[in-house]
Amino acid sequence: MGLIVKTTARATIPLIGIFGAYVVSHGHLTPGGGFQGGATIAGAGILFLIAFGFGEMKKRYDHHLYSALEGLGGLVFLGIAMLGMGVAFFYNTLWHSGPFFNGQPGTLLSAGYLPVMNLAVGLKVFAGLVSAMVAIAAYGRWRE
Amino acid sequence: MKKTFGALALLFLLGVLLVVASPSTGIKFGLGGDEWMKYRYTDQYYIDHGVEEVGGTNIVTDIVFDYRGYDTLGEATVLFTAIAGAVALLRPWRRDEDEE
């Protein structure tokens, strides 16, 4: 892409990333959550891919790292859900009797496992969407 | 004539569905006898008890990650399956390499 697109992307990609991180980390307090924030951060990655081209993306995209991140997100989600297994699957034991994340409702360190799950789902969605876009760009069959 | 009849029949079916599916006049199913509405429409319960039972002030996150946790689990599985399918379909196949 041209110089204007590249400069604009350089300026906006960090802001999009910061906004996505805010949406993920405040998912239990304000509108949004892991899925939406992860998609926002993935939007920053897709903007990078479109603005700077696939060659530049290939240097910075590590396939093994991203598949490990996606697996980590899913496993953290399941593991946190397993924590309340004494009562039920998906029981929020951190909130009712946990050592941490059980502050006043409305503060950042409250709501039990919700912030951790938001982080896990955000990581999973970000890694998954960026991987899908890179796969589509890498195996494109429309050139020639 | 046939078209008019078909449209009228569709309208009639739609009206019957609207009456049947309406909470005040329709069929009542599920738990609870007289209190069936309380068990079928749980939104007010989530708004009243969400903060105290799950802790997040964002009720949607409370529902998605606690009350409806299995749904989110399936959603994550769907995302993973979609990406795996996209990669499996888009990658170069052996037949394509033979043709070139």
gemmi code that builds the backbone of each chain (N, CA, C; Angstrom):
import gemmi

chains = {
    "A": [
        ("MET", (0.837, -1.199, 0.000), (0.000, 0.000, 0.000), (0.870, 1.246, 0.000)),
        ("GLY", (0.232, 2.398, -0.239), (0.985, 3.626, -0.399), (1.485, 4.216, 0.903)),
        ("LEU", (2.166, 5.343, 0.757), (2.811, 5.957, 1.921), (1.781, 6.459, 2.932)),
        ("ILE", (0.678, 7.019, 2.428), (-0.341, 7.572, 3.332), (-0.950, 6.467, 4.184)),
        ("VAL", (-1.260, 5.341, 3.543), (-1.860, 4.227, 4.283), (-0.878, 3.706, 5.326)),
        ("LYS", (0.404, 3.605, 4.924), (1.388, 3.066, 5.866), (1.542, 3.985, 7.072)),
        ("THR", (1.617, 5.304, 6.818), (1.786, 6.238, 7.939), (0.576, 6.221, 8.867)),
        ("THR", (-0.610, 6.209, 8.246), (-1.825, 6.158, 9.067), (-1.875, 4.877, 9.886)),
        ("ALA", (-1.467, 3.762, 9.259), (-1.476, 2.501, 9.997), (-0.485, 2.543, 11.141)),
        ("ARG", (0.706, 3.132, 10.901), (1.695, 3.250, 11.979), (1.125, 4.034, 13.153)),
        ("ALA", (0.332, 5.070, 12.854), (-0.204, 5.908, 13.931), (-1.351, 5.214, 14.656)),
        ("THR", (-2.193, 4.470, 13.915), (-3.421, 3.979, 14.543), (-3.303, 2.586, 15.128)),
        ("ILE", (-2.354, 1.767, 14.661), (-2.286, 0.392, 15.165), (-2.052, 0.343, 16.682)),
        ("PRO", (-1.127, 1.150, 17.248), (-0.985, 1.103, 18.714), (-2.242, 1.538, 19.443)),
        ("LEU", (-2.955, 2.544, 18.900), (-4.173, 3.008, 19.574), (-5.247, 1.928, 19.546)),
        ("ILE", (-5.364, 1.244, 18.402), (-6.356, 0.167, 18.315), (-6.004, -0.940, 19.307)),
        ("GLY", (-4.718, -1.235, 19.405), (-4.291, -2.275, 20.354), (-4.589, -1.897, 21.786)),
        ("ILE", (-4.332, -0.628, 22.134), (-4.597, -0.187, 23.506), (-6.090, -0.247, 23.802)),
        ("PHE", (-6.904, 0.186, 22.821), (-8.355, 0.151, 23.038), (-8.857, -1.280, 23.194)),
        ("GLY", (-8.305, -2.195, 22.378), (-8.702, -3.591, 22.510), (-8.305, -4.169, 23.860)),
        ("ALA", (-7.084, -3.821, 24.328), (-6.651, -4.306, 25.635), (-7.545, -3.763, 26.744)),
        ("TYR", (-7.999, -2.512, 26.599), (-8.927, -1.945, 27.581), (-10.253, -2.684, 27.575)),
        ("VAL", (-10.760, -2.974, 26.371), (-12.052, -3.671, 26.284), (-11.937, -5.054, 26.925)),
        ("VAL", (-10.788, -5.739, 26.700), (-10.632, -7.075, 27.283), (-10.521, -6.987, 28.804)),
        ("SER", (-9.663, -6.073, 29.302), (-9.373, -6.094, 30.730), (-10.512, -5.511, 31.551)),
        ("HIS", (-11.373, -4.691, 30.964), (-12.540, -4.177, 31.692), (-13.810, -4.899, 31.282)),
        ("GLY", (-13.652, -6.136, 30.769), (-14.811, -6.830, 30.248), (-15.875, -7.102, 31.280)),
        ("HIS", (-15.505, -7.218, 32.569), (-16.511, -7.510, 33.587), (-17.123, -6.243, 34.170)),
        ("LEU", (-16.666, -5.066, 33.717), (-17.192, -3.818, 34.281), (-17.988, -3.008, 33.270)),
        ("THR", (-17.469, -2.918, 32.057), (-18.086, -2.067, 31.046), (-18.468, -2.926, 29.847)),
        ("PRO", (-19.311, -2.407, 28.962), (-19.683, -3.181, 27.782), (-18.471, -3.680, 27.016)),
        ("GLY", (-18.572, -4.894, 26.516), (-17.438, -5.519, 25.856), (-17.088, -6.812, 26.545)),
        ("GLY", (-15.927, -7.336, 26.250), (-15.508, -8.589, 26.852), (-14.403, -9.219, 26.042)),
        ("GLY", (-14.116, -10.467, 26.345), (-12.993, -11.120, 25.696), (-13.146, -11.214, 24.196)),
        ("PHE", (-14.332, -11.623, 23.761), (-14.511, -11.838, 22.327), (-14.377, -10.527, 21.557)),
        ("GLN", (-15.065, -9.494, 22.039), (-15.053, -8.226, 21.317), (-13.665, -7.595, 21.337)),
        ("GLY", (-13.010, -7.610, 22.505), (-11.685, -7.012, 22.595), (-10.672, -7.769, 21.761)),
        ("GLY", (-10.759, -9.114, 21.789), (-9.842, -9.898, 20.968), (-10.023, -9.604, 19.493)),
        ("ALA", (-11.280, -9.442, 19.077), (-11.528, -9.106, 17.673), (-10.976, -7.729, 17.344)),
        ("THR", (-11.044, -6.778, 18.322), (-10.491, -5.447, 18.068), (-8.980, -5.510, 17.878)),
        ("ILE", (-8.286, -6.270, 18.761), (-6.832, -6.375, 18.620), (-6.486, -7.090, 17.316)),
        ("ALA", (-7.282, -8.102, 16.965), (-7.045, -8.777, 15.692), (-7.246, -7.817, 14.525)),
        ("GLY", (-8.159, -6.842, 14.696), (-8.315, -5.819, 13.675), (-7.042, -5.022, 13.468)),
        ("ALA", (-6.310, -4.744, 14.562), (-5.015, -4.076, 14.425), (-4.053, -4.937, 13.610)),
        ("GLY", (-4.031, -6.249, 13.908), (-3.152, -7.148, 13.153), (-3.524, -7.205, 11.686)),
        ("ILE", (-4.836, -7.212, 11.410), (-5.278, -7.281, 10.015), (-4.952, -5.990, 9.289)),
        ("LEU", (-5.057, -4.851, 10.015), (-4.658, -3.580, 9.407), (-3.178, -3.587, 9.059)),
        ("PHE", (-2.369, -4.171, 9.957), (-0.936, -4.305, 9.657), (-0.731, -5.149, 8.403)),
        ("LEU", (-1.448, -6.256, 8.335), (-1.298, -7.152, 7.177), (-1.683, -6.459, 5.884)),
        ("ILE", (-2.767, -5.676, 5.923), (-3.225, -5.024, 4.697), (-2.307, -3.871, 4.322)),
        ("ALA", (-1.856, -3.088, 5.329), (-1.090, -1.891, 5.016), (0.329, -2.227, 4.581)),
        ("PHE", (0.949, -3.197, 5.247), (2.364, -3.448, 4.974), (2.597, -4.658, 4.088)),
        ("GLY", (1.545, -5.380, 3.754), (1.722, -6.484, 2.828), (2.075, -7.783, 3.522)),
        ("PHE", (1.954, -8.870, 2.770), (2.138, -10.186, 3.360), (3.594, -10.491, 3.661)),
        ("GLY", (4.518, -9.918, 2.862), (5.937, -10.189, 3.097), (6.396, -9.704, 4.450)),
        ("GLU", (5.926, -8.492, 4.824), (6.297, -7.947, 6.125), (5.652, -8.742, 7.261)),
        ("MET", (4.402, -9.183, 7.006), (3.691, -9.951, 8.037), (4.378, -11.281, 8.283)),
        ("LYS", (4.905, -11.880, 7.216), (5.499, -13.220, 7.351), (6.731, -13.179, 8.234)),
        ("LYS", (7.429, -12.015, 8.232), (8.618, -11.925, 9.086), (8.240, -11.903, 10.557)),
        ("ARG", (7.065, -11.303, 10.855), (6.700, -11.118, 12.260), (5.740, -12.168, 12.773)),
        ("TYR", (5.198, -12.985, 11.901), (4.199, -13.973, 12.322), (4.869, -15.325, 12.491)),
        ("ASP", (4.805, -15.827, 13.724), (5.385, -17.141, 13.995), (4.239, -18.129, 14.193)),
        ("HIS", (4.172, -19.090, 13.310), (3.044, -20.027, 13.314), (2.966, -20.807, 14.621)),
        ("HIS", (4.126, -21.273, 15.089), (4.105, -22.090, 16.309), (3.692, -21.265, 17.519)),
        ("LEU", (4.179, -20.015, 17.564), (3.811, -19.149, 18.700), (2.310, -18.919, 18.730)),
        ("TYR", (1.716, -18.656, 17.568), (0.284, -18.331, 17.569), (-0.569, -19.551, 17.863)),
        ("SER", (-0.150, -20.716, 17.370), (-0.957, -21.901, 17.705), (-0.800, -22.227, 19.183)),
        ("ALA", (0.400, -21.976, 19.747), (0.566, -22.192, 21.190), (-0.299, -21.220, 21.981)),
        ("LEU", (-0.379, -19.951, 21.517), (-1.192, -18.955, 22.231), (-2.670, -19.337, 22.195)),
        ("GLU", (-3.124, -19.811, 21.048), (-4.546, -20.184, 20.960), (-4.839, -21.365, 21.872)),
        ("GLY", (-3.951, -22.361, 21.857), (-4.156, -23.495, 22.753), (-4.123, -23.076, 24.201)),
        ("LEU", (-3.195, -22.153, 24.530), (-3.108, -21.665, 25.913), (-4.395, -20.973, 26.335)),
        ("GLY", (-4.961, -20.155, 25.434), (-6.216, -19.480, 25.767), (-7.330, -20.469, 26.064)),
        ("GLY", (-7.471, -21.466, 25.191), (-8.525, -22.454, 25.414), (-8.316, -23.242, 26.689)),
        ("LEU", (-7.044, -23.612, 26.967), (-6.779, -24.422, 28.162), (-6.990, -23.621, 29.433)),
        ("VAL", (-6.617, -22.323, 29.414), (-6.853, -21.491, 30.592), (-8.347, -21.340, 30.841)),
        ("PHE", (-9.101, -21.162, 29.765), (-10.569, -21.070, 29.884), (-11.134, -22.321, 30.554)),
        ("LEU", (-10.733, -23.493, 30.041), (-11.249, -24.735, 30.616), (-10.755, -24.941, 32.045)),
        ("GLY", (-9.475, -24.618, 32.291), (-8.923, -24.836, 33.621), (-9.584, -23.962, 34.659)),
        ("ILE", (-9.849, -22.678, 34.300), (-10.527, -21.793, 35.238), (-11.950, -22.283, 35.487)),
        ("ALA", (-12.589, -22.817, 34.436), (-13.936, -23.353, 34.631), (-13.901, -24.563, 35.548)),
        ("MET", (-12.801, -25.335, 35.495), (-12.674, -26.521, 36.345), (-12.480, -26.161, 37.812)),
        ("LEU", (-12.036, -24.912, 38.110), (-11.708, -24.548, 39.495), (-12.898, -24.771, 40.426)),
        ("GLY", (-14.088, -24.465, 39.969), (-15.259, -24.601, 40.827), (-15.887, -25.967, 40.750)),
        ("MET", (-15.100, -26.971, 40.379), (-15.637, -28.314, 40.159), (-16.267, -28.896, 41.415)),
        ("GLY", (-15.884, -28.397, 42.627), (-16.481, -28.906, 43.854), (-17.978, -28.672, 43.898)),
        ("VAL", (-18.454, -27.608, 43.266), (-19.892, -27.320, 43.237), (-20.472, -27.677, 41.879)),
        ("ALA", (-19.908, -27.079, 40.845), (-20.393, -27.350, 39.491), (-19.348, -26.838, 38.517)),
        ("PHE", (-19.405, -27.343, 37.306), (-18.598, -26.790, 36.217), (-19.053, -25.353, 35.977)),
        ("PHE", (-18.107, -24.444, 35.776), (-18.390, -23.017, 35.603), (-18.957, -22.375, 36.865)),
        ("TYR", (-18.647, -22.934, 38.041), (-19.037, -22.259, 39.278), (-17.955, -21.254, 39.642)),
        ("ASN", (-18.380, -20.024, 39.962), (-17.426, -18.924, 40.163), (-16.891, -18.974, 41.582)),
        ("THR", (-16.018, -19.954, 41.873), (-15.565, -20.138, 43.245), (-14.618, -19.039, 43.694)),
        ("LEU", (-13.907, -18.417, 42.728), (-12.991, -17.337, 43.111), (-13.759, -16.160, 43.682)),
        ("TRP", (-14.961, -15.947, 43.196), (-15.741, -14.804, 43.664), (-16.365, -15.094, 45.024)),
        ("HIS", (-16.845, -16.315, 45.236), (-17.559, -16.604, 46.470), (-16.604, -16.828, 47.638)),
        ("SER", (-15.477, -17.517, 47.388), (-14.587, -17.839, 48.514), (-13.137, -17.864, 48.083)),
        ("GLY", (-12.782, -17.058, 47.085), (-11.440, -17.161, 46.545), (-10.433, -16.318, 47.305)),
        ("PRO", (-9.154, -16.635, 47.119), (-8.123, -15.824, 47.779), (-7.938, -14.464, 47.120)),
        ("PHE", (-8.215, -14.358, 45.840), (-8.048, -13.070, 45.158), (-9.184, -12.881, 44.172)),
        ("PHE", (-9.198, -11.726, 43.525), (-10.252, -11.354, 42.574), (-11.633, -11.334, 43.223)),
        ("ASN", (-11.720, -11.040, 44.514), (-13.042, -10.973, 45.124), (-13.250, -9.642, 45.834)),
        ("GLY", (-12.838, -8.560, 45.170), (-13.010, -7.245, 45.762), (-14.428, -6.732, 45.617)),
        ("GLN", (-14.570, -5.438, 45.891), (-15.879, -4.786, 45.758), (-16.370, -4.890, 44.313)),
        ("PRO", (-17.633, -5.183, 44.075), (-18.112, -5.185, 42.687), (-17.949, -3.811, 42.049)),
        ("GLY", (-17.419, -3.797, 40.832), (-17.168, -2.535, 40.163), (-15.714, -2.155, 40.132)),
        ("THR", (-14.870, -2.803, 40.945), (-13.437, -2.540, 40.870), (-12.795, -3.525, 39.906)),
        ("LEU", (-11.540, -3.227, 39.547), (-10.898, -4.031, 38.504), (-10.625, -5.452, 38.982)),
        ("LEU", (-10.224, -5.616, 40.246), (-9.874, -6.947, 40.746), (-11.065, -7.579, 41.456)),
        ("SER", (-12.177, -7.648, 40.766), (-13.351, -8.276, 41.366), (-13.875, -9.316, 40.386)),
        ("ALA", (-15.040, -9.851, 40.696), (-15.779, -10.713, 39.776), (-15.128, -12.065, 39.554)),
        ("GLY", (-14.284, -12.525, 40.484), (-13.807, -13.905, 40.421), (-13.066, -14.219, 39.144)),
        ("TYR", (-13.515, -15.267, 38.464), (-12.758, -15.707, 37.296), (-13.070, -14.912, 36.038)),
        ("LEU", (-13.989, -13.972, 36.084), (-14.368, -13.278, 34.846), (-13.200, -12.553, 34.180)),
        ("PRO", (-12.340, -11.797, 34.917), (-11.217, -11.147, 34.215), (-10.258, -12.144, 33.592)),
        ("VAL", (-9.973, -13.247, 34.313), (-9.049, -14.240, 33.756), (-9.636, -14.880, 32.512)),
        ("MET", (-10.939, -15.185, 32.578), (-11.579, -15.793, 31.405), (-11.621, -14.820, 30.245)),
        ("ASN", (-11.843, -13.527, 30.546), (-11.831, -12.539, 29.471), (-10.473, -12.503, 28.796)),
        ("LEU", (-9.399, -12.527, 29.613), (-8.059, -12.528, 29.031), (-7.856, -13.771, 28.167)),
        ("ALA", (-8.283, -14.929, 28.672), (-8.059, -16.170, 27.924), (-8.816, -16.150, 26.603)),
        ("VAL", (-10.088, -15.740, 26.659), (-10.887, -15.730, 25.424), (-10.366, -14.675, 24.461)),
        ("GLY", (-9.929, -13.512, 25.001), (-9.360, -12.491, 24.134), (-8.117, -12.974, 23.423)),
        ("LEU", (-7.244, -13.663, 24.161), (-6.028, -14.229, 23.559), (-6.378, -15.225, 22.471)),
        ("LYS", (-7.361, -16.067, 22.776), (-7.747, -17.111, 21.819), (-8.326, -16.499, 20.545)),
        ("VAL", (-9.217, -15.529, 20.719), (-9.850, -14.923, 19.549), (-8.821, -14.148, 18.728)),
        ("PHE", (-7.931, -13.408, 19.418), (-6.902, -12.646, 18.687), (-6.017, -13.585, 17.873)),
        ("ALA", (-5.492, -14.623, 18.530), (-4.595, -15.535, 17.812), (-5.332, -16.237, 16.678)),
        ("GLY", (-6.582, -16.632, 16.940), (-7.330, -17.351, 15.914), (-7.621, -16.493, 14.701)),
        ("LEU", (-8.084, -15.248, 14.928), (-8.456, -14.408, 13.783), (-7.226, -14.011, 12.977)),
        ("VAL", (-6.120, -13.678, 13.675), (-4.909, -13.311, 12.936), (-4.405, -14.511, 12.151)),
        ("SER", (-4.471, -15.712, 12.760), (-4.042, -16.905, 12.030), (-4.908, -17.148, 10.809)),
        ("ALA", (-6.228, -16.928, 10.958), (-7.117, -17.143, 9.815), (-6.782, -16.171, 8.699)),
        ("MET", (-6.550, -14.880, 9.051), (-6.232, -13.906, 8.004), (-4.907, -14.237, 7.340)),
        ("VAL", (-3.911, -14.665, 8.123), (-2.622, -15.009, 7.524), (-2.762, -16.235, 6.632)),
        ("ALA", (-3.608, -17.197, 7.061), (-3.815, -18.385, 6.220), (-4.466, -17.992, 4.909)),
        ("ILE", (-5.480, -17.091, 4.976), (-6.144, -16.663, 3.753), (-5.169, -15.928, 2.844)),
        ("ALA", (-4.292, -15.087, 3.448), (-3.328, -14.341, 2.636), (-2.254, -15.264, 2.080)),
        ("ALA", (-1.871, -16.288, 2.843), (-0.750, -17.128, 2.422), (-1.159, -18.095, 1.335)),
        ("TYR", (-2.372, -18.665, 1.468), (-2.783, -19.685, 0.509), (-3.731, -19.136, -0.526)),
        ("GLY", (-3.665, -17.802, -0.783), (-4.591, -17.219, -1.743), (-4.456, -17.879, -3.114)),
        ("ARG", (-5.593, -18.283, -3.680), (-5.544, -18.983, -4.965), (-5.942, -18.076, -6.104)),
        ("TRP", (-6.156, -16.791, -5.803), (-6.667, -15.920, -6.858), (-5.540, -15.240, -7.619)),
        ("ARG", (-4.290, -15.379, -7.146), (-3.234, -14.736, -7.922), (-2.850, -15.640, -9.085)),
        ("GLU", (-2.986, -15.104, -10.274), (-2.782, -15.771, -11.562), (-3.684, -17.010, -11.631)),
    ],
    "B": [
        ("MET", (-55.044, -15.469, -8.616), (-55.940, -16.076, -7.637), (-55.169, -17.027, -6.721)),
        ("LYS", (-54.371, -17.887, -7.355), (-53.580, -18.826, -6.560), (-52.593, -18.091, -5.672)),
        ("LYS", (-51.982, -17.040, -6.252), (-50.990, -16.282, -5.490), (-51.639, -15.603, -4.296)),
        ("THR", (-52.824, -15.021, -4.526), (-53.514, -14.355, -3.422), (-53.826, -15.350, -2.319)),
        ("PHE", (-54.297, -16.533, -2.734), (-54.627, -17.553, -1.738), (-53.384, -17.965, -0.932)),
        ("GLY", (-52.279, -18.115, -1.664), (-51.040, -18.488, -0.965), (-50.623, -17.428, 0.029)),
        ("ALA", (-50.695, -16.154, -0.380), (-50.298, -15.080, 0.524), (-51.201, -15.029, 1.740)),
        ("LEU", (-52.512, -15.226, 1.511), (-53.451, -15.218, 2.643), (-53.159, -16.375, 3.597)),
        ("ALA", (-52.833, -17.546, 3.023), (-52.524, -18.685, 3.879), (-51.286, -18.411, 4.714)),
        ("LEU", (-50.282, -17.800, 4.096), (-49.067, -17.461, 4.841), (-49.370, -16.489, 5.973)),
        ("LEU", (-50.213, -15.474, 5.652), (-50.589, -14.497, 6.681), (-51.314, -15.175, 7.831)),
        ("PHE", (-52.227, -16.113, 7.487), (-52.977, -16.822, 8.520), (-52.032, -17.629, 9.413)),
        ("LEU", (-51.069, -18.323, 8.773), (-50.105, -19.108, 9.546), (-49.295, -18.208, 10.471)),
        ("LEU", (-48.893, -17.041, 9.944), (-48.111, -16.105, 10.753), (-48.911, -15.637, 11.959)),
        ("GLY", (-50.208, -15.330, 11.721), (-51.047, -14.888, 12.825), (-51.201, -15.963, 13.875)),
        ("VAL", (-51.401, -17.231, 13.425), (-51.528, -18.339, 14.382), (-50.252, -18.478, 15.203)),
        ("LEU", (-49.087, -18.366, 14.510), (-47.808, -18.473, 15.221), (-47.665, -17.362, 16.237)),
        ("LEU", (-48.069, -16.140, 15.858), (-47.944, -15.010, 16.783), (-48.794, -15.245, 18.029)),
        ("VAL", (-50.026, -15.759, 17.836), (-50.891, -16.003, 18.996), (-50.316, -17.111, 19.863)),
        ("VAL", (-49.813, -18.186, 19.189), (-49.324, -19.332, 19.956), (-48.058, -18.971, 20.721)),
        ("ALA", (-47.183, -18.174, 20.104), (-45.908, -17.879, 20.740), (-45.994, -16.717, 21.713)),
        ("SER", (-47.122, -16.055, 21.796), (-47.209, -14.904, 22.695), (-47.240, -15.361, 24.147)),
        ("PRO", (-46.549, -14.680, 25.036), (-46.497, -15.124, 26.429), (-47.840, -15.041, 27.140)),
        ("SER", (-48.708, -14.104, 26.738), (-49.934, -13.911, 27.511), (-51.051, -14.848, 27.069)),
        ("THR", (-51.120, -15.177, 25.779), (-52.226, -15.992, 25.305), (-51.805, -17.372, 24.851)),
        ("GLY", (-50.520, -17.610, 24.656), (-50.078, -18.823, 23.987), (-50.033, -20.037, 24.884)),
        ("ILE", (-49.474, -21.115, 24.308), (-49.331, -22.346, 25.074), (-48.271, -22.150, 26.135)),
        ("LYS", (-48.429, -22.817, 27.254), (-47.475, -22.728, 28.357), (-46.787, -24.072, 28.489)),
        ("PHE", (-45.437, -24.007, 28.483), (-44.702, -25.272, 28.605), (-43.542, -25.049, 29.553)),
        ("GLY", (-42.859, -26.128, 29.882), (-41.718, -26.024, 30.788), (-42.128, -26.220, 32.224)),
        ("LEU", (-41.251, -25.805, 33.122), (-41.453, -26.022, 34.549), (-42.566, -25.151, 35.091)),
        ("GLY", (-43.099, -25.529, 36.211), (-43.656, -24.574, 37.114), (-45.107, -24.264, 37.179)),
        ("GLY", (-46.011, -24.874, 36.432), (-47.423, -24.594, 36.642), (-47.753, -23.123, 36.493)),
        ("ASP", (-48.273, -22.520, 37.553), (-48.703, -21.131, 37.466), (-47.519, -20.177, 37.345)),
        ("GLU", (-46.356, -20.568, 37.875), (-45.193, -19.684, 37.841), (-44.336, -19.930, 36.620)),
        ("TRP", (-44.946, -20.422, 35.529), (-44.146, -20.802, 34.362), (-43.376, -19.619, 33.811)),
        ("MET", (-43.949, -18.408, 33.924), (-43.294, -17.241, 33.342), (-41.962, -16.957, 34.028)),
        ("LYS", (-41.926, -17.211, 35.334), (-40.700, -16.959, 36.100), (-39.566, -17.859, 35.621)),
        ("TYR", (-39.902, -19.102, 35.242), (-38.847, -20.016, 34.815), (-38.504, -19.846, 33.350)),
        ("ARG", (-39.447, -19.335, 32.581), (-39.194, -19.233, 31.143), (-38.485, -17.931, 30.797)),
        ("TYR", (-38.825, -16.855, 31.436), (-38.195, -15.563, 31.123), (-37.295, -15.183, 32.276)),
        ("THR", (-35.986, -15.482, 32.115), (-35.069, -15.361, 33.242), (-34.323, -14.039, 33.246)),
        ("ASP", (-34.665, -13.098, 32.377), (-33.840, -11.890, 32.267), (-33.879, -11.069, 33.553)),
        ("GLN", (-35.081, -10.925, 34.137), (-35.159, -10.115, 35.357), (-34.358, -10.752, 36.492)),
        ("TYR", (-34.329, -12.098, 36.516), (-33.528, -12.797, 37.538), (-32.055, -12.446, 37.388)),
        ("TYR", (-31.556, -12.447, 36.127), (-30.144, -12.119, 35.913), (-29.850, -10.691, 36.357)),
        ("ILE", (-30.760, -9.771, 36.035), (-30.504, -8.374, 36.395), (-30.508, -8.217, 37.914)),
        ("ASP", (-31.398, -8.942, 38.600), (-31.491, -8.775, 40.046), (-30.346, -9.457, 40.784)),
        ("HIS", (-29.954, -10.670, 40.337), (-29.011, -11.470, 41.117), (-27.624, -11.560, 40.508)),
        ("GLY", (-27.400, -10.995, 39.309), (-26.129, -11.188, 38.629), (-24.936, -10.665, 39.406)),
        ("VAL", (-25.043, -9.435, 39.915), (-23.899, -8.831, 40.605), (-23.570, -9.614, 41.873)),
        ("GLU", (-24.600, -10.069, 42.571), (-24.341, -10.745, 43.847), (-23.849, -12.179, 43.636)),
        ("GLU", (-24.306, -12.832, 42.568), (-23.940, -14.240, 42.388), (-22.659, -14.436, 41.603)),
        ("VAL", (-22.397, -13.577, 40.613), (-21.212, -13.747, 39.772), (-20.193, -12.646, 40.018)),
        ("GLY", (-20.638, -11.425, 40.295), (-19.707, -10.399, 40.708), (-19.427, -9.325, 39.696)),
        ("GLY", (-19.635, -9.608, 38.396), (-19.334, -8.580, 37.412), (-20.487, -7.607, 37.273)),
        ("THR", (-20.162, -6.325, 37.142), (-21.228, -5.351, 36.954), (-21.729, -5.324, 35.513)),
        ("ASN", (-20.992, -5.981, 34.597), (-21.470, -6.132, 33.221), (-22.271, -7.431, 33.153)),
        ("ILE", (-23.597, -7.288, 33.120), (-24.458, -8.461, 33.250), (-24.272, -9.420, 32.076)),
        ("VAL", (-23.946, -8.851, 30.895), (-23.764, -9.721, 29.735), (-22.588, -10.663, 29.958)),
        ("THR", (-21.489, -10.146, 30.534), (-20.356, -11.011, 30.823), (-20.719, -12.041, 31.891)),
        ("ASP", (-21.524, -11.635, 32.875), (-21.994, -12.591, 33.876), (-22.718, -13.760, 33.211)),
        ("ILE", (-23.624, -13.422, 32.289), (-24.413, -14.478, 31.644), (-23.518, -15.336, 30.766)),
        ("VAL", (-22.646, -14.672, 29.972), (-21.885, -15.412, 28.972), (-20.870, -16.344, 29.622)),
        ("PHE", (-20.243, -15.906, 30.716), (-19.182, -16.717, 31.292), (-19.629, -17.559, 32.477)),
        ("ASP", (-20.765, -17.265, 33.082), (-21.162, -18.067, 34.232), (-22.454, -18.837, 33.986)),
        ("TYR", (-23.547, -18.116, 33.772), (-24.831, -18.819, 33.616), (-24.838, -19.651, 32.347)),
        ("ARG", (-24.249, -19.094, 31.277), (-24.252, -19.793, 29.993), (-22.837, -20.157, 29.588)),
        ("GLY", (-22.077, -20.730, 30.519), (-20.676, -21.022, 30.243), (-20.486, -22.031, 29.132)),
        ("TYR", (-21.368, -23.020, 29.079), (-21.223, -24.043, 28.035), (-21.375, -23.435, 26.650)),
        ("ASP", (-22.198, -22.404, 26.550), (-22.388, -21.743, 25.261), (-21.089, -21.105, 24.793)),
        ("THR", (-20.378, -20.445, 25.727), (-19.106, -19.824, 25.370), (-18.069, -20.878, 25.005)),
        ("LEU", (-18.118, -22.001, 25.718), (-17.204, -23.103, 25.393), (-17.437, -23.593, 23.967)),
        ("GLY", (-18.705, -23.766, 23.606), (-19.011, -24.189, 22.252), (-18.633, -23.146, 21.222)),
        ("GLU", (-18.781, -21.869, 21.611), (-18.416, -20.783, 20.702), (-16.917, -20.800, 20.409)),
        ("ALA", (-16.115, -21.037, 21.449), (-14.668, -21.130, 21.251), (-14.336, -22.323, 20.368)),
        ("THR", (-15.056, -23.435, 20.566), (-14.834, -24.604, 19.715), (-15.193, -24.305, 18.268)),
        ("VAL", (-16.288, -23.554, 18.075), (-16.702, -23.206, 16.705), (-15.649, -22.350, 16.032)),
        ("LEU", (-15.089, -21.389, 16.790), (-14.043, -20.534, 16.220), (-12.835, -21.367, 15.796)),
        ("PHE", (-12.424, -22.282, 16.695), (-11.273, -23.128, 16.381), (-11.550, -23.984, 15.149)),
        ("THR", (-12.767, -24.560, 15.094), (-13.110, -25.412, 13.950), (-13.140, -24.620, 12.659)),
        ("ALA", (-13.643, -23.364, 12.721), (-13.700, -22.541, 11.517), (-12.303, -22.267, 10.996)),
        ("ILE", (-11.364, -21.951, 11.909), (-10.004, -21.644, 11.451), (-9.329, -22.896, 10.909)),
        ("ALA", (-9.540, -24.031, 11.612), (-8.951, -25.280, 11.121), (-9.506, -25.630, 9.747)),
        ("GLY", (-10.820, -25.422, 9.554), (-11.411, -25.703, 8.257), (-10.895, -24.781, 7.175)),
        ("ALA", (-10.742, -23.470, 7.519), (-10.228, -22.514, 6.528), (-8.825, -22.900, 6.099)),
        ("VAL", (-7.972, -23.242, 7.076), (-6.604, -23.611, 6.724), (-6.587, -24.901, 5.917)),
        ("ALA", (-7.414, -25.867, 6.314), (-7.415, -27.153, 5.609), (-7.929, -27.009, 4.180)),
        ("LEU", (-8.900, -26.096, 3.953), (-9.433, -25.933, 2.605), (-8.527, -25.085, 1.733)),
        ("LEU", (-7.831, -24.095, 2.337), (-7.092, -23.137, 1.523), (-5.684, -23.593, 1.212)),
        ("ARG", (-5.140, -24.516, 1.994), (-3.745, -24.887, 1.769), (-3.606, -25.586, 0.421)),
        ("PRO", (-2.414, -25.567, -0.183), (-2.248, -26.198, -1.491), (-2.488, -27.700, -1.396)),
        ("TRP", (-3.299, -28.205, -2.319), (-3.566, -29.632, -2.335), (-2.600, -30.337, -3.259)),
        ("ARG", (-2.516, -31.639, -3.097), (-1.552, -32.382, -3.901), (-1.933, -32.316, -5.385)),
        ("ARG", (-3.267, -32.299, -5.675), (-3.701, -32.283, -7.054), (-3.281, -31.002, -7.761)),
        ("ASP", (-3.313, -29.860, -6.996), (-2.905, -28.600, -7.608), (-1.442, -28.623, -8.020)),
        ("GLU", (-0.625, -29.241, -7.186), (0.794, -29.272, -7.541), (1.034, -30.124, -8.778)),
        ("ASP", (0.224, -31.184, -8.947), (0.382, -32.027, -10.133), (0.042, -31.265, -11.410)),
        ("GLU", (-0.992, -30.400, -11.277), (-1.432, -29.704, -12.487), (-0.413, -28.696, -12.977)),
        ("GLU", (0.341, -28.126, -12.051), (1.257, -27.059, -12.477), (2.507, -27.618, -13.145)),
    ],
}
model = gemmi.Model(1)
for chain_id, residues in chains.items():
    chain = gemmi.Chain(chain_id)
    for i, (resn, *xyz) in enumerate(residues, 1):
        res = gemmi.Residue()
        res.name, res.seqid = resn, gemmi.SeqId(i, " ")
        for name, pos in zip(("N", "CA", "C"), xyz):
            atom = gemmi.Atom()
            atom.name, atom.element = name, gemmi.Element(name[0])
            atom.pos, atom.b_iso = gemmi.Position(*pos), 0.0
            res.add_atom(atom)
        chain.add_residue(res)
    model.add_chain(chain)
structure = gemmi.Structure()
structure.add_model(model)
structure.setup_entities()
